Amino acid sequence: MQVTREAKPGVTDRFDDDDYPAYTMGRAAEMIGATPAFLRALGEARLIEPLRSEGGHRRYSRYQLRIAARARELVDQGTPIEAACRIVILEDQLEEALRLNEELRRSAGGPGAGGGS
């Protein structure tokens, strides 16, 4: 007898979802080489806002962990946590602006659209 399992709609999509809050505070801290207190400090500084499980526990996404890891790098280099958070926010905003700018160039067919001679 062959057993087949049907995946629930959307469940497998979570594996690739950078925004899915899959990691507990302890696991997240371990992954970025920090302490849970560091993650709480990032939350207090409003750099990242973890989602809460039904039981009220903090859960972090891969995107949030990348942001936290960048803040940790800066803090490890001697940057105060508040300044590190501001730097990370500005870097993230710049990256998004550059991405949007590139999309607009492509859709408008302007320079950098890849179709010029």
Z-matrix of the N, CA and C atoms (Angstrom, degrees):
N
C 1 1.456
C 2 1.515 1 108.82
N 3 1.319 2 117.05 1 132.06
C 4 1.460 3 122.19 2 -179.87
C 5 1.523 4 109.47 3 -98.84
N 6 1.328 5 114.68 4 130.78
C 7 1.454 6 119.72 5 179.78
C 8 1.516 7 107.89 6 -100.75
N 9 1.301 8 116.62 7 127.03
C 10 1.459 9 120.68 8 176.38
C 11 1.517 10 108.65 9 -115.83
N 12 1.307 11 114.21 10 142.02
C 13 1.464 12 119.27 11 179.20
C 14 1.513 13 108.29 12 -117.58
N 15 1.280 14 114.73 13 127.39
C 16 1.453 15 119.16 14 176.19
C 17 1.515 16 108.49 15 -96.37
N 18 1.322 17 115.60 16 128.34
C 19 1.461 18 119.96 17 178.16
C 20 1.521 19 109.31 18 -73.60
N 21 1.299 20 115.63 19 143.48
C 22 1.453 21 119.97 20 174.73
C 23 1.520 22 108.01 21 -68.87
N 24 1.321 23 118.08 22 142.84
C 25 1.455 24 119.84 23 179.62
C 26 1.519 25 111.27 24 -55.46
N 27 1.321 26 116.06 25 129.80
C 28 1.453 27 121.18 26 175.36
C 29 1.517 28 115.38 27 87.78
N 30 1.334 29 118.69 28 -14.67
C 31 1.462 30 120.22 29 -177.22
C 32 1.522 31 110.80 30 -66.26
N 33 1.327 32 117.40 31 -46.69
C 34 1.458 33 119.53 32 -179.02
C 35 1.525 34 111.46 33 -69.17
N 36 1.302 35 117.81 34 -23.41
C 37 1.467 36 120.88 35 177.52
C 38 1.524 37 111.25 36 -63.22
N 39 1.302 38 118.09 37 -27.08
C 40 1.461 39 121.93 38 -177.56
C 41 1.522 40 112.17 39 -66.44
N 42 1.323 41 118.15 40 -25.12
C 43 1.456 42 120.97 41 179.98
C 44 1.523 43 111.55 42 -61.67
N 45 1.299 44 116.66 43 -32.43
C 46 1.458 45 121.45 44 -178.27
C 47 1.521 46 113.41 45 -102.79
N 48 1.311 47 117.34 46 2.10
C 49 1.466 48 121.97 47 -175.85
C 50 1.529 49 110.27 48 -86.28
N 51 1.338 50 116.11 49 109.10
C 52 1.462 51 121.44 50 179.89
C 53 1.526 52 112.75 51 -65.57
N 54 1.324 53 117.02 52 -18.89
C 55 1.458 54 120.78 53 -176.76
C 56 1.530 55 113.45 54 -98.81
N 57 1.328 56 116.89 55 -1.60
C 58 1.464 57 119.76 56 -179.51
C 59 1.530 58 109.57 57 -74.96
N 60 1.331 59 117.80 58 125.02
C 61 1.474 60 121.09 59 -176.60
C 62 1.530 61 112.04 60 -77.77
N 63 1.311 62 116.53 61 80.41
C 64 1.456 63 121.75 62 -172.39
C 65 1.525 64 114.85 63 -93.17
N 66 1.327 65 118.11 64 -15.51
C 67 1.454 66 120.47 65 -169.52
C 68 1.526 67 112.87 66 -110.83
N 69 1.321 68 115.17 67 132.51
C 70 1.460 69 120.40 68 175.54
C 71 1.524 70 108.94 69 -71.20
N 72 1.307 71 116.92 70 165.70
C 73 1.457 72 120.77 71 179.97
C 74 1.527 73 111.22 72 -58.89
N 75 1.324 74 117.04 73 -45.80
C 76 1.459 75 120.29 74 -179.08
C 77 1.512 76 112.41 75 -61.39
N 78 1.324 77 116.30 76 -45.18
C 79 1.472 78 121.03 77 179.68
C 80 1.520 79 110.32 78 -67.35
N 81 1.317 80 117.60 79 -41.60
C 82 1.462 81 121.45 80 179.06
C 83 1.522 82 110.74 81 -61.29
N 84 1.326 83 116.88 82 -45.64
C 85 1.463 84 121.08 83 179.23
C 86 1.522 85 110.23 84 -61.49
N 87 1.309 86 116.49 85 -43.13
C 88 1.466 87 121.05 86 178.98
C 89 1.532 88 110.84 87 -61.85
N 90 1.316 89 117.06 88 -41.90
C 91 1.465 90 121.38 89 -177.32
C 92 1.522 91 112.48 90 -63.98
N 93 1.327 92 117.42 91 -34.04
C 94 1.470 93 118.92 92 -178.77
C 95 1.526 94 112.18 93 -100.23
N 96 1.326 95 116.82 94 3.13
C 97 1.456 96 120.43 95 178.07
C 98 1.517 97 113.31 96 70.10
N 99 1.317 98 115.43 97 38.10
C 100 1.470 99 120.93 98 -178.93
C 101 1.530 100 108.88 99 -128.21
N 102 1.306 101 115.37 100 -175.36
C 103 1.460 102 121.09 101 177.36
C 104 1.527 103 109.55 102 -105.65
N 105 1.318 104 117.38 103 159.34
C 106 1.457 105 119.33 104 173.36
C 107 1.536 106 111.54 105 -57.09
N 108 1.334 107 117.39 106 -33.67
C 109 1.467 108 120.17 107 178.60
C 110 1.530 109 110.98 108 -61.95
N 111 1.327 110 116.77 109 -36.07
C 112 1.469 111 120.24 110 177.73
C 113 1.524 112 109.96 111 -64.16
N 114 1.327 113 117.08 112 -44.06
C 115 1.468 114 120.16 113 178.39
C 116 1.529 115 111.00 114 -63.69
N 117 1.332 116 116.84 115 -39.54
C 118 1.473 117 119.44 116 176.72
C 119 1.530 118 110.07 117 -62.22
N 120 1.342 119 117.06 118 -40.33
C 121 1.468 120 121.12 119 179.52
C 122 1.523 121 110.75 120 -63.17
N 123 1.327 122 117.25 121 -37.72
C 124 1.470 123 120.16 122 177.54
C 125 1.526 124 110.14 123 -66.22
N 126 1.327 125 116.41 124 -35.64
C 127 1.455 126 120.25 125 176.24
C 128 1.516 127 111.47 126 -67.08
N 129 1.343 128 116.53 127 -41.69
C 130 1.467 129 120.27 128 178.32
C 131 1.521 130 111.51 129 -65.31
N 132 1.334 131 116.09 130 -33.03
C 133 1.470 132 120.62 131 177.51
C 134 1.529 133 111.50 132 -80.82
N 135 1.327 134 116.35 133 -1.68
C 136 1.462 135 124.11 134 178.53
C 137 1.516 136 113.85 135 63.74
N 138 1.333 137 116.18 136 28.34
C 139 1.458 138 119.41 137 173.89
C 140 1.520 139 109.80 138 -76.18
N 141 1.315 140 115.89 139 -45.95
C 142 1.466 141 121.05 140 175.98
C 143 1.525 142 108.07 141 -132.60
N 144 1.311 143 114.87 142 144.96
C 145 1.462 144 119.84 143 177.84
C 146 1.518 145 107.85 144 -123.01
N 147 1.331 146 116.33 145 101.96
C 148 1.466 147 118.21 146 -177.71
C 149 1.525 148 110.87 147 -66.90
N 150 1.316 149 114.08 148 150.80
C 151 1.455 150 118.94 149 173.05
C 152 1.522 151 107.07 150 -80.14
N 153 1.296 152 116.23 151 163.96
C 154 1.471 153 120.99 152 -179.53
C 155 1.521 154 109.22 153 -112.95
N 156 1.325 155 115.03 154 138.77
C 157 1.462 156 120.41 155 174.67
C 158 1.523 157 108.00 156 -72.60
N 159 1.324 158 115.89 157 173.72
C 160 1.462 159 119.51 158 178.11
C 161 1.525 160 110.89 159 -59.40
N 162 1.324 161 117.20 160 -29.19
C 163 1.454 162 121.71 161 178.98
C 164 1.518 163 113.53 162 -85.65
N 165 1.334 164 117.14 163 1.03
C 166 1.458 165 121.23 164 177.86
C 167 1.516 166 115.31 165 90.34
N 168 1.337 167 117.20 166 6.17
C 169 1.467 168 120.53 167 -179.45
C 170 1.533 169 110.98 168 -82.80
N 171 1.321 170 115.25 169 144.76
C 172 1.465 171 120.00 170 178.86
C 173 1.527 172 110.13 171 -69.36
N 174 1.332 173 115.50 172 140.09
C 175 1.461 174 123.09 173 176.98
C 176 1.523 175 108.24 174 -132.16
N 177 1.320 176 115.56 175 136.83
C 178 1.466 177 121.55 176 -175.92
C 179 1.527 178 111.20 177 -118.55
N 180 1.319 179 115.19 178 146.76
C 181 1.463 180 121.29 179 177.01
C 182 1.530 181 109.51 180 -95.61
N 183 1.325 182 115.66 181 167.98
C 184 1.468 183 119.83 182 176.71
C 185 1.517 184 110.89 183 -62.26
N 186 1.324 185 117.47 184 -38.52
C 187 1.466 186 120.65 185 177.96
C 188 1.532 187 109.89 186 -60.48
N 189 1.323 188 117.15 187 -46.38
C 190 1.463 189 120.51 188 179.13
C 191 1.522 190 111.53 189 -62.67
N 192 1.320 191 117.21 190 -35.73
C 193 1.460 192 120.38 191 178.84
C 194 1.525 193 111.57 192 -67.80
N 195 1.326 194 117.30 193 -36.17
C 196 1.478 195 119.55 194 175.97
C 197 1.526 196 110.13 195 -64.14
N 198 1.320 197 116.63 196 -41.69
C 199 1.466 198 121.60 197 178.51
C 200 1.539 199 109.50 198 -63.71
N 201 1.329 200 116.70 199 -46.31
C 202 1.467 201 121.19 200 -179.81
C 203 1.522 202 111.49 201 -63.46
N 204 1.333 203 116.93 202 -38.73
C 205 1.467 204 120.51 203 179.42
C 206 1.525 205 110.91 204 -64.89
N 207 1.326 206 116.84 205 -38.60
C 208 1.471 207 120.32 206 178.03
C 209 1.530 208 109.66 207 -65.77
N 210 1.320 209 117.72 208 -42.54
C 211 1.466 210 120.99 209 177.76
C 212 1.523 211 109.95 210 -62.22
N 213 1.315 212 117.20 211 -40.05
C 214 1.464 213 120.75 212 178.93
C 215 1.526 214 110.97 213 -62.34
N 216 1.334 215 117.30 214 -41.22
C 217 1.471 216 120.61 215 177.23
C 218 1.527 217 110.71 216 -56.61
N 219 1.325 218 115.89 217 -46.46
C 220 1.464 219 120.29 218 -178.59
C 221 1.523 220 111.61 219 -65.57
N 222 1.322 221 116.43 220 -42.62
C 223 1.466 222 120.37 221 179.16
C 224 1.529 223 109.90 222 -64.23
N 225 1.321 224 116.72 223 -40.78
C 226 1.467 225 120.70 224 178.17
C 227 1.533 226 111.80 225 -62.16
N 228 1.340 227 116.54 226 -25.91
C 229 1.464 228 121.40 227 178.63
C 230 1.526 229 111.79 228 -85.89
N 231 1.327 230 116.40 229 0.63
C 232 1.455 231 120.43 230 176.52
C 233 1.513 232 115.86 231 102.55
N 234 1.320 233 117.60 232 4.65
C 235 1.461 234 121.48 233 178.73
C 236 1.526 235 109.11 234 -77.45
N 237 1.328 236 118.74 235 131.73
C 238 1.477 237 120.06 236 175.73
C 239 1.536 238 109.75 237 -58.95
N 240 1.311 239 116.24 238 147.38
C 241 1.465 240 120.56 239 -173.58
C 242 1.531 241 112.38 240 -58.63
N 243 1.332 242 117.75 241 -38.60
C 244 1.469 243 119.90 242 179.87
C 245 1.523 244 110.74 243 -63.69
N 246 1.342 245 116.65 244 -42.18
C 247 1.466 246 120.97 245 178.56
C 248 1.530 247 110.39 246 -68.31
N 249 1.324 248 117.05 247 -39.56
C 250 1.465 249 120.93 248 178.38
C 251 1.524 250 110.11 249 -60.54
N 252 1.310 251 116.94 250 -42.74
C 253 1.469 252 120.81 251 179.12
C 254 1.524 253 110.62 252 -62.62
N 255 1.316 254 116.65 253 -42.50
C 256 1.474 255 120.04 254 179.86
C 257 1.528 256 110.77 255 -64.70
N 258 1.322 257 116.72 256 -41.97
C 259 1.474 258 121.30 257 178.47
C 260 1.520 259 110.27 258 -60.64
N 261 1.323 260 116.48 259 -46.00
C 262 1.463 261 120.31 260 -178.57
C 263 1.529 262 110.48 261 -63.58
N 264 1.313 263 117.27 262 -41.03
C 265 1.467 264 120.88 263 178.00
C 266 1.523 265 110.32 264 -61.02
N 267 1.328 266 116.43 265 -45.85
C 268 1.466 267 120.00 266 179.85
C 269 1.526 268 111.83 267 -65.51
N 270 1.320 269 117.38 268 -39.57
C 271 1.467 270 120.22 269 176.98
C 272 1.525 271 110.79 270 -62.07
N 273 1.326 272 116.39 271 -42.02
C 274 1.459 273 121.21 272 -179.98
C 275 1.531 274 110.74 273 -65.47
N 276 1.326 275 116.59 274 -41.73
C 277 1.464 276 120.44 275 178.31
C 278 1.523 277 111.21 276 -64.72
N 279 1.337 278 116.77 277 -40.32
C 280 1.460 279 120.47 278 178.39
C 281 1.523 280 110.65 279 -63.79
N 282 1.319 281 117.07 280 -45.09
C 283 1.465 282 120.85 281 179.16
C 284 1.528 283 111.18 282 -59.04
N 285 1.325 284 116.28 283 -43.52
C 286 1.472 285 120.50 284 178.88
C 287 1.521 286 111.11 285 -65.85
N 288 1.324 287 118.31 286 -41.74
C 289 1.467 288 121.64 287 178.67
C 290 1.525 289 111.11 288 -63.04
N 291 1.313 290 117.03 289 -41.84
C 292 1.468 291 120.67 290 178.28
C 293 1.520 292 110.93 291 -64.61
N 294 1.332 293 116.52 292 -40.10
C 295 1.461 294 120.69 293 178.26
C 296 1.534 295 111.16 294 -63.57
N 297 1.331 296 116.10 295 -45.67
C 298 1.465 297 120.00 296 178.69
C 299 1.522 298 111.69 297 -64.21
N 300 1.318 299 116.16 298 -40.30
C 301 1.459 300 121.04 299 178.47
C 302 1.530 301 110.44 300 -59.81
N 303 1.325 302 116.36 301 -44.83
C 304 1.462 303 120.88 302 178.94
C 305 1.528 304 111.16 303 -63.21
N 306 1.331 305 117.15 304 -41.16
C 307 1.470 306 120.98 305 177.67
C 308 1.528 307 110.80 306 -61.57
N 309 1.332 308 116.54 307 -43.31
C 310 1.461 309 120.33 308 179.92
C 311 1.529 310 111.16 309 -65.32
N 312 1.313 311 116.76 310 -39.24
C 313 1.472 312 120.19 311 177.16
C 314 1.518 313 110.69 312 -61.20
N 315 1.320 314 115.66 313 -44.48
C 316 1.471 315 119.59 314 -178.74
C 317 1.518 316 111.01 315 -65.42
N 318 1.331 317 117.18 316 -43.53
C 319 1.464 318 119.66 317 -177.21
C 320 1.525 319 111.65 318 -71.24
N 321 1.327 320 117.56 319 -27.24
C 322 1.458 321 121.22 320 179.37
C 323 1.525 322 112.38 321 -87.52
N 324 1.342 323 115.94 322 -12.33
C 325 1.467 324 119.14 323 -179.54
C 326 1.511 325 112.52 324 73.46
N 327 1.333 326 117.19 325 19.92
C 328 1.460 327 121.66 326 -178.71
C 329 1.502 328 112.85 327 -81.61
N 330 1.335 329 116.41 328 -169.78
C 331 1.464 330 120.98 329 179.23
C 332 1.528 331 110.68 330 -55.07
N 333 1.316 332 114.51 331 136.69
C 334 1.453 333 119.26 332 -179.33
C 335 1.517 334 112.17 333 87.22
N 336 1.337 335 116.94 334 1.69
C 337 1.468 336 120.38 335 -179.56
C 338 1.509 337 112.59 336 -78.04
N 339 1.340 338 116.17 337 -9.00
C 340 1.454 339 119.15 338 177.73
C 341 1.508 340 114.06 339 86.90
N 342 1.316 341 118.54 340 -0.92
C 343 1.467 342 120.55 341 -178.23
C 344 1.510 343 112.70 342 -111.82
N 345 1.340 344 118.22 343 2.06
C 346 1.459 345 120.57 344 -177.55
C 347 1.507 346 112.12 345 -81.66
N 348 1.367 347 114.60 346 167.25
C 349 1.466 348 118.55 347 178.98
C 350 1.503 349 111.05 348 -108.51
